Amino acid sequence: PDIPFLLAVGGYAQAYHLKTRAKRTLTETVQSWREYTPLVIPLPHPSWRNNSWLKKNPWFETELLPYLKRRVRRVLKCAA
């Protein structure tokens, strides 16, 4: 009950938590992140293999990461 949001990291986690709301691919799901917030934030799996994914999807760093950082800061500020 005190969990402010869920990070759905990777395709399996997204399929499990988003069920039928998950898109056809991980990229489509992550790109549609605004549909799932504020309760769920879908993310790609953090792996060195994802470097090419990050290069192909620059919106991840310019749009989703700043949002995620703000949300985490807000949670940490409330916890302090």
C-alpha positions in Angstrom: 0.0 0.0 0.0 2.9 2.4 0.5 4.5 1.7 -2.9 4.3 4.8 -4.9 4.9 3.2 -8.3 6.1 -0.1 -9.9 9.0 -0.4 -12.3 8.2 -3.0 -14.9 11.7 -3.8 -16.0 11.9 -6.0 -19.2 9.3 -7.7 -21.3 8.4 -10.4 -18.9 7.7 -8.0 -16.1 5.7 -5.8 -18.4 3.6 -8.7 -19.7 3.0 -9.9 -16.1 2.0 -6.5 -14.6 0.4 -4.9 -17.6 -1.4 -8.0 -18.9 -3.5 -7.1 -21.9 -2.4 -3.4 -21.6 1.1 -4.3 -22.7 1.9 -3.5 -26.4 3.1 -6.0 -29.0 6.8 -5.3 -28.3 8.9 -4.0 -25.4 9.8 -0.9 -27.4 6.1 -0.1 -28.1 5.3 -0.6 -24.4 8.1 1.5 -23.1 7.4 4.2 -25.7 3.8 4.2 -24.4 4.9 4.8 -20.9 2.5 7.7 -20.4 -0.4 5.3 -20.7 0.7 3.5 -17.6 1.9 6.2 -15.2 1.6 7.1 -12.5 1.2 3.6 -11.2 3.6 1.7 -13.5 6.7 2.8 -15.4 7.8 0.3 -18.0 11.6 0.1 -18.6 13.9 -1.9 -20.8 16.1 -4.4 -19.0 19.4 -2.7 -18.0 22.0 -4.6 -19.9 25.1 -3.7 -21.9 23.2 -5.4 -24.8 20.7 -2.6 -24.8 23.2 0.0 -25.9 21.9 -0.4 -29.5 18.3 -0.2 -28.3 19.2 3.1 -26.5 20.8 4.5 -29.6 17.7 3.6 -31.7 15.4 5.1 -29.1 16.8 8.5 -28.0 13.3 9.5 -26.7 14.0 7.2 -23.7 16.8 9.4 -22.4 15.1 12.7 -23.3 11.5 11.9 -22.2 11.2 8.9 -19.9 14.4 9.1 -17.8 13.8 12.7 -16.7 10.3 11.8 -15.6 11.6 8.7 -13.7 14.3 10.8 -12.0 11.7 13.4 -10.9 9.4 10.6 -9.5 12.3 9.0 -7.6 13.4 12.4 -6.2 9.8 13.0 -5.0 9.6 9.7 -3.3 13.0 10.1 -1.6 12.0 13.6 -0.4 8.8 12.3 1.1 10.6 9.5 2.8 13.1 11.8 4.4 
